[in-house]
Amino acid sequence: MMKELVRVGTNYIPVMDVEQSIEWYVGKLGAELSYQDHDKAIINFANQSLFLVKSEENQSANFVDYKGIEWFSLTFEVNGLEALSSLHSDLKDRGVQVGEIEDRGHPGRNFVFSDLDGNKFDVWSELSPIFKEKFSIK
């Protein structure tokens, strides 16, 4: 009998300079560093681990869809529109490249931000119901 997958533990993010990326993620997003060597680091935030891996030039976690639109590979969640707006403003104030808050035709709103290497991340105003229940969030 196969056991079910429980959670995503780590996502791998290509970066040009591990040290600069650590400083950016810690300083801009409040990540905590849990491991570092000369070509990789593990940072923790938003109930996830991100593995920052030194990569070749022009690498990113983004991808291009069949319409030619570049997409992000991760969506972070916040608890509601007010939290989304607040985070959007806070990231702008910290000098993070952020897009506009969007209505994509589904519940909630989103915006996209990018790290130093152009890796795009999405933020959505709707927390997963399972996450809310597990952590007693209203």
N, CA, C and O atoms as CSV, one atom per row, in Angstrom:
chain,resi,resn,atom,element,x,y,z
A,1,MET,N,N,0.845,-1.188,0.000
A,1,MET,CA,C,0.000,0.000,0.000
A,1,MET,C,C,0.889,1.248,0.000
A,1,MET,O,O,1.788,1.385,0.829
A,2,MET,N,N,0.622,2.143,-0.935
A,2,MET,CA,C,1.416,3.374,-1.040
A,2,MET,C,C,0.945,4.405,-0.022
A,2,MET,O,O,-0.255,4.627,0.138
A,3,LYS,N,N,1.880,5.023,0.652
A,3,LYS,CA,C,1.562,6.110,1.586
A,3,LYS,C,C,1.355,7.386,0.797
A,3,LYS,O,O,1.930,7.554,-0.278
A,4,GLU,N,N,0.531,8.298,1.327
A,4,GLU,CA,C,0.284,9.559,0.625
A,4,GLU,C,C,1.398,10.557,0.896
A,4,GLU,O,O,2.073,10.501,1.924
A,5,LEU,N,N,1.575,11.474,-0.055
A,5,LEU,CA,C,2.507,12.579,0.145
A,5,LEU,C,C,1.895,13.520,1.172
A,5,LEU,O,O,0.700,13.808,1.108
A,6,VAL,N,N,2.686,13.996,2.106
A,6,VAL,CA,C,2.158,14.786,3.212
A,6,VAL,C,C,2.318,16.281,2.995
A,6,VAL,O,O,1.381,17.037,3.255
A,7,ARG,N,N,3.471,16.728,2.528
A,7,ARG,CA,C,3.701,18.155,2.333
A,7,ARG,C,C,4.880,18.345,1.399
A,7,ARG,O,O,5.660,17.425,1.152
A,8,VAL,N,N,4.990,19.565,0.884
A,8,VAL,CA,C,6.180,19.938,0.131
A,8,VAL,C,C,7.169,20.469,1.160
A,8,VAL,O,O,6.878,21.437,1.863
A,9,GLY,N,N,8.325,19.846,1.248
A,9,GLY,CA,C,9.294,20.230,2.258
A,9,GLY,C,C,10.247,21.308,1.793
A,9,GLY,O,O,10.560,22.225,2.551
A,10,THR,N,N,10.714,21.215,0.561
A,10,THR,CA,C,11.727,22.139,0.066
A,10,THR,C,C,11.488,22.442,-1.400
A,10,THR,O,O,11.152,21.554,-2.183
A,11,ASN,N,N,11.661,23.684,-1.760
A,11,ASN,CA,C,11.684,24.100,-3.155
A,11,ASN,C,C,13.091,24.608,-3.445
A,11,ASN,O,O,13.724,25.237,-2.597
A,12,TYR,N,N,13.569,24.328,-4.648
A,12,TYR,CA,C,14.917,24.712,-5.052
A,12,TYR,C,C,14.855,25.944,-5.940
A,12,TYR,O,O,14.113,25.974,-6.922
A,13,ILE,N,N,15.634,26.956,-5.594
A,13,ILE,CA,C,15.630,28.224,-6.298
A,13,ILE,C,C,17.039,28.503,-6.815
A,13,ILE,O,O,17.981,28.554,-6.024
A,14,PRO,N,N,17.203,28.687,-8.138
A,14,PRO,CA,C,18.525,29.000,-8.677
A,14,PRO,C,C,18.893,30.459,-8.410
A,14,PRO,O,O,18.083,31.364,-8.612
A,15,VAL,N,N,20.132,30.671,-7.950
A,15,VAL,CA,C,20.621,32.023,-7.670
A,15,VAL,C,C,22.051,32.162,-8.181
A,15,VAL,O,O,22.786,31.177,-8.256
A,16,MET,N,N,22.437,33.364,-8.524
A,16,MET,CA,C,23.800,33.618,-9.011
A,16,MET,C,C,24.808,33.721,-7.859
A,16,MET,O,O,25.915,33.190,-7.945
A,17,ASP,N,N,24.413,34.408,-6.786
A,17,ASP,CA,C,25.310,34.648,-5.657
A,17,ASP,C,C,24.585,34.235,-4.378
A,17,ASP,O,O,23.653,34.910,-3.941
A,18,VAL,N,N,25.013,33.135,-3.786
A,18,VAL,CA,C,24.328,32.580,-2.611
A,18,VAL,C,C,24.320,33.583,-1.461
A,18,VAL,O,O,23.280,33.797,-0.839
A,19,GLU,N,N,25.451,34.192,-1.174
A,19,GLU,CA,C,25.555,35.135,-0.053
A,19,GLU,C,C,24.609,36.325,-0.232
A,19,GLU,O,O,23.883,36.682,0.695
A,20,GLN,N,N,24.612,36.939,-1.418
A,20,GLN,CA,C,23.709,38.069,-1.677
A,20,GLN,C,C,22.250,37.635,-1.581
A,20,GLN,O,O,21.413,38.380,-1.072
A,21,SER,N,N,21.945,36.449,-2.063
A,21,SER,CA,C,20.568,35.959,-2.018
A,21,SER,C,C,20.117,35.723,-0.582
A,21,SER,O,O,18.979,36.029,-0.226
A,22,ILE,N,N,21.009,35.180,0.243
A,22,ILE,CA,C,20.675,34.999,1.663
A,22,ILE,C,C,20.334,36.353,2.275
A,22,ILE,O,O,19.311,36.497,2.946
A,23,GLU,N,N,21.189,37.342,2.044
A,23,GLU,CA,C,20.946,38.682,2.597
A,23,GLU,C,C,19.601,39.227,2.120
A,23,GLU,O,O,18.868,39.835,2.899
A,24,TRP,N,N,19.270,39.011,0.836
A,24,TRP,CA,C,18.017,39.517,0.283
A,24,TRP,C,C,16.826,38.826,0.940
A,24,TRP,O,O,15.907,39.499,1.406
A,25,TYR,N,N,16.827,37.505,0.985
A,25,TYR,CA,C,15.683,36.768,1.549
A,25,TYR,C,C,15.522,37.025,3.045
A,25,TYR,O,O,14.400,37.142,3.538
A,26,VAL,N,N,16.624,37.113,3.756
A,26,VAL,CA,C,16.554,37.411,5.197
A,26,VAL,C,C,16.105,38.852,5.413
A,26,VAL,O,O,15.211,39.108,6.219
A,27,GLY,N,N,16.719,39.795,4.699
A,27,GLY,CA,C,16.413,41.212,4.890
A,27,GLY,C,C,15.068,41.648,4.351
A,27,GLY,O,O,14.379,42.448,4.983
A,28,LYS,N,N,14.685,41.139,3.200
A,28,LYS,CA,C,13.444,41.578,2.548
A,28,LYS,C,C,12.223,40.763,2.960
A,28,LYS,O,O,11.123,41.305,3.060
A,29,LEU,N,N,12.408,39.456,3.200
A,29,LEU,CA,C,11.257,38.587,3.479
A,29,LEU,C,C,11.239,38.034,4.895
A,29,LEU,O,O,10.281,37.367,5.286
A,30,GLY,N,N,12.284,38.303,5.667
A,30,GLY,CA,C,12.317,37.812,7.046
A,30,GLY,C,C,12.622,36.323,7.160
A,30,GLY,O,O,12.296,35.701,8.171
A,31,ALA,N,N,13.244,35.748,6.134
A,31,ALA,CA,C,13.605,34.328,6.172
A,31,ALA,C,C,14.666,34.082,7.241
A,31,ALA,O,O,15.399,34.992,7.628
A,32,GLU,N,N,14.735,32.839,7.709
A,32,GLU,CA,C,15.766,32.436,8.659
A,32,GLU,C,C,16.711,31.477,7.959
A,32,GLU,O,O,16.275,30.538,7.292
A,33,LEU,N,N,17.998,31.713,8.111
A,33,LEU,CA,C,19.016,30.861,7.522
A,33,LEU,C,C,19.215,29.636,8.403
A,33,LEU,O,O,19.431,29.766,9.608
A,34,SER,N,N,19.144,28.432,7.804
A,34,SER,CA,C,19.390,27.233,8.597
A,34,SER,C,C,20.619,26.458,8.143
A,34,SER,O,O,21.109,25.598,8.875
A,35,TYR,N,N,21.125,26.748,6.944
A,35,TYR,CA,C,22.337,26.080,6.459
A,35,TYR,C,C,22.943,26.915,5.341
A,35,TYR,O,O,22.232,27.546,4.558
A,36,GLN,N,N,24.291,26.907,5.282
A,36,GLN,CA,C,24.969,27.610,4.193
A,36,GLN,C,C,26.338,27.000,3.957
A,36,GLN,O,O,27.058,26.673,4.901
A,37,ASP,N,N,26.689,26.850,2.692
A,37,ASP,CA,C,28.071,26.598,2.308
A,37,ASP,C,C,28.355,27.456,1.083
A,37,ASP,O,O,27.570,28.357,0.789
A,38,HIS,N,N,29.431,27.219,0.365
A,38,HIS,CA,C,29.824,28.135,-0.708
A,38,HIS,C,C,28.912,28.093,-1.929
A,38,HIS,O,O,28.902,29.049,-2.704
A,39,ASP,N,N,28.145,27.019,-2.130
A,39,ASP,CA,C,27.316,26.959,-3.339
A,39,ASP,C,C,25.841,26.675,-3.089
A,39,ASP,O,O,25.093,26.423,-4.034
A,40,LYS,N,N,25.415,26.714,-1.835
A,40,LYS,CA,C,23.991,26.509,-1.540
A,40,LYS,C,C,23.663,26.978,-0.124
A,40,LYS,O,O,24.540,27.146,0.723
A,41,ALA,N,N,22.369,27.182,0.096
A,41,ALA,CA,C,21.891,27.575,1.425
A,41,ALA,C,C,20.446,27.126,1.570
A,41,ALA,O,O,19.716,27.006,0.586
A,42,ILE,N,N,20.045,26.880,2.808
A,42,ILE,CA,C,18.647,26.579,3.107
A,42,ILE,C,C,18.122,27.705,3.980
A,42,ILE,O,O,18.688,28.025,5.025
A,43,ILE,N,N,17.018,28.301,3.522
A,43,ILE,CA,C,16.346,29.337,4.303
A,43,ILE,C,C,14.922,28.872,4.572
A,43,ILE,O,O,14.345,28.112,3.795
A,44,ASN,N,N,14.366,29.339,5.681
A,44,ASN,CA,C,13.026,28.939,6.080
A,44,ASN,C,C,12.148,30.164,6.293
A,44,ASN,O,O,12.540,31.114,6.971
A,45,PHE,N,N,10.964,30.131,5.709
A,45,PHE,CA,C,9.931,31.131,5.957
A,45,PHE,C,C,8.639,30.645,5.329
A,45,PHE,O,O,8.657,29.775,4.458
A,46,ALA,N,N,7.525,31.197,5.763
A,46,ALA,CA,C,6.200,30.847,5.243
A,46,ALA,C,C,5.951,29.341,5.307
A,46,ALA,O,O,5.391,28.757,4.380
A,47,ASN,N,N,6.371,28.721,6.405
A,47,ASN,CA,C,6.172,27.281,6.604
A,47,ASN,C,C,6.775,26.430,5.495
A,47,ASN,O,O,6.247,25.369,5.162
A,48,GLN,N,N,7.877,26.895,4.926
A,48,GLN,CA,C,8.569,26.202,3.833
A,48,GLN,C,C,10.075,26.333,4.029
A,48,GLN,O,O,10.555,27.191,4.770
A,49,SER,N,N,10.794,25.471,3.355
A,49,SER,CA,C,12.235,25.642,3.212
A,49,SER,C,C,12.512,25.923,1.745
A,49,SER,O,O,11.962,25.269,0.860
A,50,LEU,N,N,13.362,26.892,1.500
A,50,LEU,CA,C,13.838,27.161,0.149
A,50,LEU,C,C,15.321,26.849,0.114
A,50,LEU,O,O,16.082,27.295,0.973
A,51,PHE,N,N,15.718,26.094,-0.869
A,51,PHE,CA,C,17.111,25.709,-1.063
A,51,PHE,C,C,17.657,26.611,-2.164
A,51,PHE,O,O,17.317,26.437,-3.334
A,52,LEU,N,N,18.493,27.566,-1.802
A,52,LEU,CA,C,19.098,28.490,-2.759
A,52,LEU,C,C,20.347,27.819,-3.322
A,52,LEU,O,O,21.283,27.521,-2.580
A,53,VAL,N,N,20.362,27.583,-4.625
A,53,VAL,CA,C,21.446,26.838,-5.257
A,53,VAL,C,C,22.164,27.719,-6.272
A,53,VAL,O,O,21.536,28.280,-7.170
A,54,LYS,N,N,23.494,27.838,-6.123
A,54,LYS,CA,C,24.282,28.610,-7.087
A,54,LYS,C,C,24.104,27.981,-8.465
A,54,LYS,O,O,24.278,26.775,-8.641
A,55,SER,N,N,23.754,28.821,-9.438
A,55,SER,CA,C,23.437,28.311,-10.770
A,55,SER,C,C,24.204,29.071,-11.845
A,55,SER,O,O,24.908,30.041,-11.563
A,56,GLU,N,N,24.056,28.622,-13.047
A,56,GLU,CA,C,24.608,29.311,-14.208
A,56,GLU,C,C,23.831,30.617,-14.424
A,56,GLU,O,O,22.746,30.795,-13.870
A,57,GLU,N,N,24.380,31.513,-15.216
A,57,GLU,CA,C,23.695,32.769,-15.541
A,57,GLU,C,C,22.373,32.503,-16.248
A,57,GLU,O,O,22.205,31.490,-16.928
A,58,ASN,N,N,21.444,33.427,-16.074
A,58,ASN,CA,C,20.147,33.414,-16.756
A,58,ASN,C,C,19.288,32.199,-16.437
A,58,ASN,O,O,18.484,31.776,-17.268
A,59,GLN,N,N,19.447,31.635,-15.248
A,59,GLN,CA,C,18.585,30.545,-14.791
A,59,GLN,C,C,17.550,31.138,-13.838
A,59,GLN,O,O,17.840,32.082,-13.103
A,60,SER,N,N,16.354,30.584,-13.856
A,60,SER,CA,C,15.345,30.984,-12.873
A,60,SER,C,C,14.358,29.841,-12.693
A,60,SER,O,O,14.344,28.885,-13.469
A,61,ALA,N,N,13.549,29.952,-11.679
A,61,ALA,CA,C,12.514,28.959,-11.411
A,61,ALA,C,C,11.259,29.245,-12.241
A,61,ALA,O,O,10.287,28.494,-12.163
A,62,ASN,N,N,11.269,30.313,-13.027
A,62,ASN,CA,C,10.123,30.701,-13.843
A,62,ASN,C,C,10.005,29.770,-15.048
A,62,ASN,O,O,10.953,29.065,-15.396
A,63,PHE,N,N,8.848,29.778,-15.672
A,63,PHE,CA,C,8.670,29.044,-16.922
A,63,PHE,C,C,7.744,29.828,-17.834
A,63,PHE,O,O,7.015,30.709,-17.378
A,64,VAL,N,N,7.772,29.512,-19.113
A,64,VAL,CA,C,6.958,30.199,-20.111
A,64,VAL,C,C,5.877,29.235,-20.590
A,64,VAL,O,O,6.160,28.098,-20.969
A,65,ASP,N,N,4.618,29.718,-20.563
A,65,ASP,CA,C,3.513,28.861,-21.007
A,65,ASP,C,C,3.377,28.892,-22.534
A,65,ASP,O,O,4.145,29.567,-23.219
A,66,TYR,N,N,2.405,28.164,-23.049
A,66,TYR,CA,C,2.236,28.037,-24.497
A,66,TYR,C,C,1.842,29.348,-25.173
A,66,TYR,O,O,1.945,29.468,-26.394
A,67,LYS,N,N,1.387,30.344,-24.382
A,67,LYS,CA,C,1.046,31.653,-24.934
A,67,LYS,C,C,2.232,32.619,-24.894
A,67,LYS,O,O,2.125,33.762,-25.339
A,68,GLY,N,N,3.362,32.150,-24.356
A,68,GLY,CA,C,4.546,32.998,-24.262
A,68,GLY,C,C,4.612,33.843,-23.004
A,68,GLY,O,O,5.441,34.749,-22.913
A,69,ILE,N,N,3.752,33.563,-22.029
A,69,ILE,CA,C,3.721,34.323,-20.781
A,69,ILE,C,C,4.613,33.636,-19.752
A,69,ILE,O,O,4.511,32.428,-19.539
A,70,GLU,N,N,5.497,34.422,-19.110
A,70,GLU,CA,C,6.374,33.874,-18.079
A,70,GLU,C,C,5.621,33.772,-16.753
A,70,GLU,O,O,4.987,34.729,-16.307
A,71,TRP,N,N,5.702,32.594,-16.134
A,71,TRP,CA,C,5.005,32.302,-14.886
A,71,TRP,C,C,5.981,32.078,-13.740
A,71,TRP,O,O,7.162,31.804,-13.957
A,72,PHE,N,N,5.478,32.195,-12.534
A,72,PHE,CA,C,6.154,31.885,-11.275
A,72,PHE,C,C,5.944,30.399,-10.994
A,72,PHE,O,O,5.071,29.766,-11.587
A,73,SER,N,N,6.742,29.852,-10.096
A,73,SER,CA,C,6.568,28.440,-9.752
A,73,SER,C,C,6.008,28.232,-8.349
A,73,SER,O,O,5.695,27.101,-7.975
A,74,LEU,N,N,5.878,29.294,-7.570
A,74,LEU,CA,C,5.351,29.188,-6.202
A,74,LEU,C,C,4.341,30.291,-5.929
A,74,LEU,O,O,4.513,31.429,-6.367
A,75,THR,N,N,3.291,29.945,-5.206
A,75,THR,CA,C,2.343,30.940,-4.712
A,75,THR,C,C,2.322,30.866,-3.193
A,75,THR,O,O,2.061,29.812,-2.614
A,76,PHE,N,N,2.601,32.002,-2.552
A,76,PHE,CA,C,2.474,32.119,-1.104
A,76,PHE,C,C,1.065,32.622,-0.801
A,76,PHE,O,O,0.446,33.289,-1.630
A,77,GLU,N,N,0.564,32.298,0.388
A,77,GLU,CA,C,-0.776,32.714,0.792
A,77,GLU,C,C,-0.696,33.638,2.000
A,77,GLU,O,O,0.161,33.485,2.870
A,78,VAL,N,N,-1.616,34.603,2.030
A,78,VAL,CA,C,-1.818,35.450,3.204
A,78,VAL,C,C,-3.287,35.354,3.580
A,78,VAL,O,O,-4.093,34.837,2.806
A,79,ASN,N,N,-3.637,35.842,4.751
A,79,ASN,CA,C,-4.991,35.688,5.256
A,79,ASN,C,C,-5.842,36.926,4.977
A,79,ASN,O,O,-6.068,37.744,5.869
A,80,GLY,N,N,-6.310,37.058,3.741
A,80,GLY,CA,C,-7.251,38.105,3.397
A,80,GLY,C,C,-6.662,39.256,2.606
A,80,GLY,O,O,-5.447,39.399,2.470
A,81,LEU,N,N,-7.588,40.086,2.079
A,81,LEU,CA,C,-7.201,41.214,1.232
A,81,LEU,C,C,-6.399,42.272,1.979
A,81,LEU,O,O,-5.472,42.865,1.427
A,82,GLU,N,N,-6.759,42.504,3.236
A,82,GLU,CA,C,-6.027,43.495,4.029
A,82,GLU,C,C,-4.569,43.053,4.210
A,82,GLU,O,O,-3.653,43.864,4.080
A,83,ALA,N,N,-4.358,41.777,4.508
A,83,ALA,CA,C,-3.001,41.248,4.663
A,83,ALA,C,C,-2.239,41.321,3.341
A,83,ALA,O,O,-1.044,41.615,3.327
A,84,LEU,N,N,-2.930,41.055,2.234
A,84,LEU,CA,C,-2.305,41.128,0.913
A,84,LEU,C,C,-1.842,42.556,0.624
A,84,LEU,O,O,-0.708,42.778,0.199
A,85,SER,N,N,-2.729,43.516,0.860
A,85,SER,CA,C,-2.408,44.931,0.632
A,85,SER,C,C,-1.248,45.391,1.511
A,85,SER,O,O,-0.350,46.098,1.054
A,86,SER,N,N,-1.281,44.986,2.755
A,86,SER,CA,C,-0.240,45.366,3.699
A,86,SER,C,C,1.114,44.796,3.278
A,86,SER,O,O,2.118,45.509,3.295
A,87,LEU,N,N,1.148,43.523,2.904
A,87,LEU,CA,C,2.393,42.898,2.456
A,87,LEU,C,C,2.896,43.558,1.176
A,87,LEU,O,O,4.094,43.801,1.031
A,88,HIS,N,N,1.997,43.843,0.260
A,88,HIS,CA,C,2.348,44.503,-0.998
A,88,HIS,C,C,3.060,45.829,-0.712
A,88,HIS,O,O,4.115,46.106,-1.283
A,89,SER,N,N,2.484,46.641,0.165
A,89,SER,CA,C,3.085,47.936,0.536
A,89,SER,C,C,4.421,47.751,1.235
A,89,SER,O,O,5.386,48.462,0.950
A,90,ASP,N,N,4.472,46.787,2.157
A,90,ASP,CA,C,5.695,46.533,2.912
A,90,ASP,C,C,6.835,46.107,1.990
A,90,ASP,O,O,7.958,46.592,2.127
A,91,LEU,N,N,6.552,45.205,1.057
A,91,LEU,CA,C,7.597,44.765,0.125
A,91,LEU,C,C,8.076,45.917,-0.756
A,91,LEU,O,O,9.273,46.053,-1.012
A,92,LYS,N,N,7.136,46.748,-1.219
A,92,LYS,CA,C,7.525,47.932,-2.002
A,92,LYS,C,C,8.451,48.833,-1.190
A,92,LYS,O,O,9.470,49.306,-1.693
A,93,ASP,N,N,8.080,49.067,0.083
A,93,ASP,CA,C,8.891,49.916,0.962
A,93,ASP,C,C,10.286,49.341,1.181
A,93,ASP,O,O,11.231,50.094,1.416
A,94,ARG,N,N,10.429,48.019,1.109
A,94,ARG,CA,C,11.723,47.357,1.297
A,94,ARG,C,C,12.525,47.278,-0.003
A,94,ARG,O,O,13.621,46.719,-0.033
A,95,GLY,N,N,11.965,47.846,-1.078
A,95,GLY,CA,C,12.681,47.870,-2.343
A,95,GLY,C,C,12.561,46.610,-3.172
A,95,GLY,O,O,13.356,46.386,-4.085
A,96,VAL,N,N,11.572,45.782,-2.860
A,96,VAL,CA,C,11.343,44.558,-3.626
A,96,VAL,C,C,10.565,44.914,-4.888
A,96,VAL,O,O,9.655,45.741,-4.845
A,97,GLN,N,N,10.921,44.291,-6.012
A,97,GLN,CA,C,10.187,44.501,-7.260
A,97,GLN,C,C,8.851,43.761,-7.151
A,97,GLN,O,O,8.817,42.532,-7.094
A,98,VAL,N,N,7.749,44.523,-7.124
A,98,VAL,CA,C,6.411,43.923,-6.999
A,98,VAL,C,C,5.515,44.410,-8.132
A,98,VAL,O,O,5.625,45.547,-8.591
A,99,GLY,N,N,4.633,43.527,-8.568
A,99,GLY,CA,C,3.638,43.895,-9.561
A,99,GLY,C,C,2.402,44.447,-8.885
A,99,GLY,O,O,2.326,44.506,-7.657
A,100,GLU,N,N,1.445,44.845,-9.682
A,100,GLU,CA,C,0.186,45.382,-9.157
A,100,GLU,C,C,-0.668,44.260,-8.566
A,100,GLU,O,O,-0.523,43.095,-8.936
A,101,ILE,N,N,-1.549,44.622,-7.656
A,101,ILE,CA,C,-2.531,43.666,-7.133
A,101,ILE,C,C,-3.537,43.409,-8.240
A,101,ILE,O,O,-4.062,44.346,-8.841
A,102,GLU,N,N,-3.806,42.132,-8.509
A,102,GLU,CA,C,-4.626,41.731,-9.650
A,102,GLU,C,C,-5.880,40.969,-9.235
A,102,GLU,O,O,-5.896,40.274,-8.219
A,103,ASP,N,N,-6.917,41.112,-10.030
A,103,ASP,CA,C,-8.102,40.270,-9.974
A,103,ASP,C,C,-7.983,39.307,-11.148
A,103,ASP,O,O,-8.080,39.722,-12.303
A,104,ARG,N,N,-7.774,38.034,-10.862
A,104,ARG,CA,C,-7.577,37.041,-11.922
A,104,ARG,C,C,-8.834,36.240,-12.237
A,104,ARG,O,O,-8.776,35.237,-12.947
A,105,GLY,N,N,-9.975,36.689,-11.702
A,105,GLY,CA,C,-11.235,36.036,-12.015
A,105,GLY,C,C,-11.576,34.868,-11.110
A,105,GLY,O,O,-12.545,34.153,-11.368
A,106,HIS,N,N,-10.806,34.659,-10.061
A,106,HIS,CA,C,-11.116,33.621,-9.071
A,106,HIS,C,C,-11.179,34.299,-7.709
A,106,HIS,O,O,-10.835,35.476,-7.604
A,107,PRO,N,N,-11.606,33.598,-6.668
A,107,PRO,CA,C,-11.674,34.246,-5.349
A,107,PRO,C,C,-10.333,34.854,-4.950
A,107,PRO,O,O,-9.271,34.305,-5.245
A,108,GLY,N,N,-10.404,35.988,-4.279
A,108,GLY,CA,C,-9.211,36.644,-3.777
A,108,GLY,C,C,-8.494,37.478,-4.821
A,108,GLY,O,O,-8.959,37.635,-5.950
A,109,ARG,N,N,-7.354,38.008,-4.417
A,109,ARG,CA,C,-6.509,38.826,-5.276
A,109,ARG,C,C,-5.082,38.304,-5.165
A,109,ARG,O,O,-4.744,37.574,-4.234
A,110,ASN,N,N,-4.256,38.688,-6.124
A,110,ASN,CA,C,-2.867,38.240,-6.176
A,110,ASN,C,C,-1.941,39.381,-6.573
A,110,ASN,O,O,-2.379,40.384,-7.136
A,111,PHE,N,N,-0.663,39.218,-6.276
A,111,PHE,CA,C,0.390,40.017,-6.887
A,111,PHE,C,C,1.640,39.156,-6.995
A,111,PHE,O,O,1.778,38.143,-6.310
A,112,VAL,N,N,2.533,39.574,-7.856
A,112,VAL,CA,C,3.777,38.853,-8.095
A,112,VAL,C,C,4.943,39.731,-7.647
A,112,VAL,O,O,4.940,40.941,-7.871
A,113,PHE,N,N,5.947,39.105,-7.009
A,113,PHE,CA,C,7.190,39.815,-6.698
A,113,PHE,C,C,8.355,38.972,-7.192
A,113,PHE,O,O,8.210,37.778,-7.454
A,114,SER,N,N,9.522,39.618,-7.315
A,114,SER,CA,C,10.716,38.942,-7.829
A,114,SER,C,C,11.892,39.130,-6.891
A,114,SER,O,O,12.011,40.150,-6.213
A,115,ASP,N,N,12.771,38.113,-6.863
A,115,ASP,CA,C,14.003,38.223,-6.081
A,115,ASP,C,C,15.119,38.841,-6.923
A,115,ASP,O,O,14.877,39.293,-8.042
A,116,LEU,N,N,16.328,38.860,-6.393
A,116,LEU,CA,C,17.478,39.462,-7.074
A,116,LEU,C,C,17.779,38.827,-8.427
A,116,LEU,O,O,18.290,39.496,-9.325
A,117,ASP,N,N,17.467,37.547,-8.579
A,117,ASP,CA,C,17.783,36.812,-9.800
A,117,ASP,C,C,16.613,36.732,-10.769
A,117,ASP,O,O,16.692,36.038,-11.783
A,118,GLY,N,N,15.527,37.440,-10.464
A,118,GLY,CA,C,14.370,37.426,-11.351
A,118,GLY,C,C,13.435,36.259,-11.133
A,118,GLY,O,O,12.501,36.069,-11.912
A,119,ASN,N,N,13.663,35.456,-10.075
A,119,ASN,CA,C,12.717,34.397,-9.740
A,119,ASN,C,C,11.421,35.058,-9.282
A,119,ASN,O,O,11.418,35.882,-8.367
A,120,LYS,N,N,10.326,34.686,-9.932
A,120,LYS,CA,C,9.034,35.278,-9.611
A,120,LYS,C,C,8.289,34.416,-8.596
A,120,LYS,O,O,8.345,33.187,-8.637
A,121,PHE,N,N,7.590,35.095,-7.681
A,121,PHE,CA,C,6.751,34.432,-6.695
A,121,PHE,C,C,5.400,35.129,-6.667
A,121,PHE,O,O,5.319,36.354,-6.768
A,122,ASP,N,N,4.357,34.351,-6.530
A,122,ASP,CA,C,2.999,34.861,-6.470
A,122,ASP,C,C,2.556,34.928,-5.016
A,122,ASP,O,O,3.010,34.137,-4.189
A,123,VAL,N,N,1.677,35.864,-4.703
A,123,VAL,CA,C,1.057,35.953,-3.376
A,123,VAL,C,C,-0.446,36.020,-3.589
A,123,VAL,O,O,-0.928,36.815,-4.396
A,124,TRP,N,N,-1.187,35.187,-2.866
A,124,TRP,CA,C,-2.641,35.088,-2.993
A,124,TRP,C,C,-3.286,35.417,-1.654
A,124,TRP,O,O,-2.766,35.047,-0.601
A,125,SER,N,N,-4.404,36.103,-1.693
A,125,SER,CA,C,-5.068,36.573,-0.469
A,125,SER,C,C,-5.923,35.509,0.224
A,125,SER,O,O,-6.617,35.813,1.194
A,126,GLU,N,N,-5.882,34.281,-0.256
A,126,GLU,CA,C,-6.748,33.239,0.307
A,126,GLU,C,C,-5.928,32.115,0.923
A,126,GLU,O,O,-5.219,31.398,0.216
A,127,LEU,N,N,-6.023,31.962,2.236
A,127,LEU,CA,C,-5.361,30.839,2.892
A,127,LEU,C,C,-6.118,29.550,2.615
A,127,LEU,O,O,-7.347,29.545,2.546
A,128,SER,N,N,-5.393,28.477,2.460
A,128,SER,CA,C,-5.987,27.150,2.285
A,128,SER,C,C,-6.885,26.825,3.484
A,128,SER,O,O,-6.475,27.022,4.628
A,129,PRO,N,N,-8.100,26.332,3.237
A,129,PRO,CA,C,-8.985,25.960,4.351
A,129,PRO,C,C,-8.363,24.919,5.282
A,129,PRO,O,O,-8.571,24.984,6.494
A,130,ILE,N,N,-7.622,23.984,4.756
A,130,ILE,CA,C,-6.975,22.961,5.592
A,130,ILE,C,C,-5.928,23.600,6.494
A,130,ILE,O,O,-5.818,23.240,7.667
A,131,PHE,N,N,-5.152,24.551,5.954
A,131,PHE,CA,C,-4.146,25.249,6.747
A,131,PHE,C,C,-4.825,26.048,7.857
A,131,PHE,O,O,-4.383,26.018,9.005
A,132,LYS,N,N,-5.903,26.764,7.514
A,132,LYS,CA,C,-6.634,27.564,8.514
A,132,LYS,C,C,-7.155,26.680,9.638
A,132,LYS,O,O,-7.047,27.026,10.814
A,133,GLU,N,N,-7.718,25.542,9.268
A,133,GLU,CA,C,-8.275,24.629,10.266
A,133,GLU,C,C,-7.162,24.061,11.148
A,133,GLU,O,O,-7.295,24.039,12.372
A,134,LYS,N,N,-6.088,23.610,10.549
A,134,LYS,CA,C,-4.987,23.000,11.284
A,134,LYS,C,C,-4.376,23.959,12.292
A,134,LYS,O,O,-4.008,23.550,13.393
A,135,PHE,N,N,-4.263,25.238,11.924
A,135,PHE,CA,C,-3.620,26.217,12.785
A,135,PHE,C,C,-4.616,27.165,13.452
A,135,PHE,O,O,-4.222,28.203,13.984
A,136,SER,N,N,-5.899,26.814,13.428
A,136,SER,CA,C,-6.974,27.589,14.075
A,136,SER,C,C,-6.918,29.069,13.706
A,136,SER,O,O,-6.913,29.940,14.576
A,137,ILE,N,N,-6.875,29.337,12.402
A,137,ILE,CA,C,-6.831,30.709,11.909
A,137,ILE,C,C,-8.214,31.082,11.369
A,137,ILE,O,O,-8.826,30.314,10.627
A,138,LYS,N,N,-8.692,32.250,11.743
A,138,LYS,CA,C,-10.003,32.700,11.262
A,138,LYS,C,C,-9.848,33.693,10.161
A,138,LYS,O,O,-10.843,34.185,9.629
